[in-house]
Amino acid sequence: MTDTIVPLTTKKDWMSDQEVRWCPGCGDYGIMQAVQTLMPELGIAPENTVFISGIGCSSRFPYYMNTYGMHSIHGRAPAIATGVAVARPDLDVWVVTGDGDALSIGGNHLLHALRRNVNLTILLFNNRIYGLTKGQYSPTSEEGKITKSTPMGSIDHPFNPLSVALGAEASFVARTHDLDRKHMMNVFRQAHAHKGASFVEIYQNCNVFNDAAYDGVTGKHAREEMMIDLEHGMPIRFGKDGHKGVVMGSDGQLRIVEVAEVGEDALLVHDAQRPDPGLAFALARLSHDDHSPTPFGVFRDVQRGEYGAMVGAQLAQASEKKGPGDLNALLRSNGTWQVG
Amino acid sequence: MTDTEERQDRRPEQISHVVVRFAGDSGDGMQLTGDRFTSVSALFGNDLSTFPDYPAEIRAPAGTVNGVSSFQVHISDHDITTPGDSPNVLVAMNPAALKADLHRLEQGGLLIVNTDAFDERDLHKAGYDHNPLHDDFLSEYRVVEIPMTSLTQAATEPLGVKPRDAERSKNFFALGLVSWLYSRPTEPTLAWIESRFKDLVKDSNLAAFKAGYAFGETTELFDHPFEVRPAQLPPGEYTNITGNVALAWGLVAAGQQAKLPVFLGSYPITPASDILHELSKHKHFGVRTVQAEDEIAAAGMALGAAFSGHLGVTTTSGPGVALKSETLSLATSLELPLVLVDIQRGGPSTGLPTKTEAADLNIAMFGRHGEAPLPIVAAYSPSNCFDAAVEAARIALKYRTPVILLSDGYLANGSEPWRLPDPADLPDISVSFQTEKNHVNADGVEEYWPYLRDPDTLARPWAIPGTPGLMHRVGGIEKQDGSGNIDYSPANHSTMVHLRQEKVDRIANDIPPAEVTGDADADVVLLGWGSTWAAIDAAVQRTRRAGTKVAWIHLTHLNPLPPNLGDLLKGYRHVLVPELNMGQLCRIVRANYLVDAKAVTKVQGLPFTSAEIERAIQEALS
């Protein structure tokens, strides 16, 4: 017999009364649908949930959620959310950010929130363009990209968001895309369940300034041969009937192979829980362009101390050792003398 | 003369006060020496005021003038406020210290030098081409030459201390000597050395201290010791406190009085870091401290904590204020309580990190984009930093606004005796969180409006996450008056800008009126703020004793200003505004009240001397 979870809320309980103002056709709608559909399943209450965002198109997200929320400053959402999560470990804190917000102006805060392993679920909407400012290249735009600020093509080498997160000691790293609600919900569910900082890159389409950026990978025609679904403990295979797979060469390099040629046993078995992030890093860098097989799913999911809990533990430890704070004692702690 | 008569002759001479300056290389332990002399004087019951003065470099090249670290302490048998304009005694541990600080010593002052440090190499490093001890260069002073290093070595040699290690104890020799000279009790210092050091280092320091004390007692270099009797301070229990510790304790007290946990987000910066250090020790008060990745994050974390129902605080100095500007603007727009503490130092940019200045009033007043008014509180003495912190928190919480609390390097590191307040007398600064919906919409449905204001204070409700039914979103985008929904309409923006200004303006009715001390009917009034309090206080007392009338108003609230200030200032022919900047308050006063105020400025990284203020008064009246 299995327990049946009766959701405390419905999707509607998570939708605010504000008119959604993204451009028609924006990938953000799909992501919002996935989040709002997922929420009742998580068994949490809207009043205990906080969405913090920075600035950018994606950062309007909190206005549309019937939770506590803050639309803050460009790049600063991870820092502000750290304050919320450390002050109130009882809350579910989500960060919604974009490629410019998280990786350009707010790079530092993202790195340190991940390093500290603050209990945040960070959703990075990566559309590889600045949308709100109407079409400049972003830190994830490909080299050579022609935009308003790069009429001769971008000469900036882009970030790989997953590499950045893994390099910043992230304990949970995943990728999903805006066209597959089920996949998004599955990844978000795991990200939410993870204690500590969870980082999710979402391939998100900006149909106005960078349309079809991911068509070569997530487009209906390409998906089957281009999307590699990572499943923990399973051999990494993809393509029609799983005819392709990933192997690790003797030089440590990951390669895409025909399963028929190498045999099933030669395939790499995905292990998201490996303490060492090397494999996750290699998988994050398997694809170098927009039309090569690209892994999706959870790359890394390991446990280590969660920051807010550790802050709380030190407070409890101090109280146990010194008793509750006594202002009279504090004022006298450096020695006193009497006059009169 | 018999032995007894001789001993009687060497009984301490009573003096009312003395200013001692310990000066040496950064590695000579002068801050520690000064601090110990201060502590023992505090325990003895003197009134006192201190001025640590040290370089920005952790260890500048040894023996150079740039590496000189000094500690000036004024001890007195009566109420004093300043560390003294000119030291009566200078202890110079090396030629560089002599070079750096001799000009401060009063005419005829006592100069105690460590002759062991005056070899050719040390003299050269200090920039002397001659030995000032060998000619009449120092003839204006009473010079006492003591080979402190070798005497320390001799005293510690029987313990098995190597000469090189013994050298590190020579500051305790100096402390012992000066302790004898001013009849300080030895027990507290001996006990402190016992508790602070271990093994051979402890023994070496104890031996050096005792040797210094005995040296004063047995040699004929000094006629007799002096004694500064305990001061007749108001009855009570006292502790010696620095501004930064007082400020940190004030924040702890504010949390207690507000019944809220304190959350500090901070990034290390001189001279504010000690507040982070101090608050990190008080986790049992529920104080959370996070050393953030940068100044911006430190402010952001504090704001996030404030949104969540904590007393959010961020501490910094000038360069950090610049970085936190965007967060202050957001906090002004979100109308959430936040306390930003600015321990001012010499600027612009890195400026003089270890030296004092009070030149951040402009950035505190105006350093945000858009119309972003916020209240400003300024501490005026080391112990007043406690009350100022509670007051800044009170205003922030009651009016749901960021508040800037200004202190400076001089207050931060300086110390004075503080008559402990009774925590029961501290103000109750608690506020209520919103727990109920507060608006009925056109369809008769109850809602929560996050920007529906208190009609008196104009403060908006504070509903924290976890409160059922009051979920709401706030953001930097302009909000509709009342509902808080995004609203870009022209009339609404105008309403909101005016409301935010009006809210801050109304705080004027909730702060003490400006008070005149001294002679209310004088021709000249001094208008001060911040740490100039000490020098102004001494100058006003002396000017009045000399028969000249002078009035003085000292501000603790710089925005909004007390409502009666304009009228008060208009009653004087001369309005002088002494400031450690180029006239920042003066400009505000002139603009606000159209009074012909004149700035008295100093930007040397040093506090005013009282003589400088006295001179300014005389010049205004002549």
Chai-1 contact restraints between the chains, C-beta under 6 A:
chainA,res_idxA,chainB,res_idxB,connection_type,confidence,min_distance_angstrom,max_distance_angstrom,comment,restraint_id
A,P46,B,M471,contact,1.0,0.0,6.0,A-B,restraint_1
A,E47,B,P468,contact,1.0,0.0,6.0,A-B,restraint_2
A,E47,B,M471,contact,1.0,0.0,6.0,A-B,restraint_3
A,N48,B,G466,contact,1.0,0.0,6.0,A-B,restraint_4
A,V50,B,P465,contact,1.0,0.0,6.0,A-B,restraint_5
A,P62,B,R473,contact,1.0,0.0,6.0,A-B,restraint_6
A,Y63,B,R473,contact,1.0,0.0,6.0,A-B,restraint_7
A,N66,B,M471,contact,1.0,0.0,6.0,A-B,restraint_8
A,T67,B,M471,contact,1.0,0.0,6.0,A-B,restraint_9
A,Y68,B,P465,contact,1.0,0.0,6.0,A-B,restraint_10
A,Y68,B,M471,contact,1.0,0.0,6.0,A-B,restraint_11
A,G69,B,R473,contact,1.0,0.0,6.0,A-B,restraint_12
A,M70,B,V474,contact,1.0,0.0,6.0,A-B,restraint_13
A,H71,B,G475,contact,1.0,0.0,6.0,A-B,restraint_14
A,I73,B,E326,contact,1.0,0.0,6.0,A-B,restraint_15
A,I73,B,L330,contact,1.0,0.0,6.0,A-B,restraint_16
A,R76,B,G300,contact,1.0,0.0,6.0,A-B,restraint_17
A,A79,B,A297,contact,1.0,0.0,6.0,A-B,restraint_18
A,A79,B,G300,contact,1.0,0.0,6.0,A-B,restraint_19
A,A79,B,M301,contact,1.0,0.0,6.0,A-B,restraint_20
A,I80,B,G300,contact,1.0,0.0,6.0,A-B,restraint_21
A,I80,B,L303,contact,1.0,0.0,6.0,A-B,restraint_22
A,I80,B,G304,contact,1.0,0.0,6.0,A-B,restraint_23
A,T82,B,M301,contact,1.0,0.0,6.0,A-B,restraint_24
A,G83,B,M301,contact,1.0,0.0,6.0,A-B,restraint_25
A,G83,B,G304,contact,1.0,0.0,6.0,A-B,restraint_26
A,G83,B,A305,contact,1.0,0.0,6.0,A-B,restraint_27
A,V84,B,G304,contact,1.0,0.0,6.0,A-B,restraint_28
A,V84,B,S308,contact,1.0,0.0,6.0,A-B,restraint_29
A,A87,B,F263,contact,1.0,0.0,6.0,A-B,restraint_30
A,A87,B,A305,contact,1.0,0.0,6.0,A-B,restraint_31
A,A87,B,S308,contact,1.0,0.0,6.0,A-B,restraint_32
A,A87,B,H310,contact,1.0,0.0,6.0,A-B,restraint_33
A,R88,B,S308,contact,1.0,0.0,6.0,A-B,restraint_34
A,L91,B,P465,contact,1.0,0.0,6.0,A-B,restraint_35
A,N108,B,E293,contact,1.0,0.0,6.0,A-B,restraint_36
A,H109,B,A297,contact,1.0,0.0,6.0,A-B,restraint_37
A,H112,B,E293,contact,1.0,0.0,6.0,A-B,restraint_38
A,V311,B,R288,contact,1.0,0.0,6.0,A-B,restraint_39
A,Q314,B,K283,contact,1.0,0.0,6.0,A-B,restraint_40
A,L315,B,K283,contact,1.0,0.0,6.0,A-B,restraint_41
A,A318,B,K283,contact,1.0,0.0,6.0,A-B,restraint_42
A,A318,B,H284,contact,1.0,0.0,6.0,A-B,restraint_43
A,S319,B,H284,contact,1.0,0.0,6.0,A-B,restraint_44
A,K322,B,H284,contact,1.0,0.0,6.0,A-B,restraint_45
A,G325,B,H284,contact,1.0,0.0,6.0,A-B,restraint_46
A,G325,B,F285,contact,1.0,0.0,6.0,A-B,restraint_47
A,L327,B,A253,contact,1.0,0.0,6.0,A-B,restraint_48
A,L327,B,Q256,contact,1.0,0.0,6.0,A-B,restraint_49
A,L327,B,P423,contact,1.0,0.0,6.0,A-B,restraint_50
A,N328,B,P423,contact,1.0,0.0,6.0,A-B,restraint_51
A,L331,B,L420,contact,1.0,0.0,6.0,A-B,restraint_52
A,N334,B,T239,contact,1.0,0.0,6.0,A-B,restraint_53
A,T336,B,E237,contact,1.0,0.0,6.0,A-B,restraint_54
A,T336,B,T239,contact,1.0,0.0,6.0,A-B,restraint_55
A,W337,B,L43,contact,1.0,0.0,6.0,A-B,restraint_56
A,W337,B,Y238,contact,1.0,0.0,6.0,A-B,restraint_57
A,Q338,B,E237,contact,1.0,0.0,6.0,A-B,restraint_58
A,V339,B,L233,contact,1.0,0.0,6.0,A-B,restraint_59
A,V339,B,P235,contact,1.0,0.0,6.0,A-B,restraint_60
A,V339,B,G236,contact,1.0,0.0,6.0,A-B,restraint_61
A,V339,B,Y238,contact,1.0,0.0,6.0,A-B,restraint_62
A,G340,B,P235,contact,1.0,0.0,6.0,A-B,restraint_63
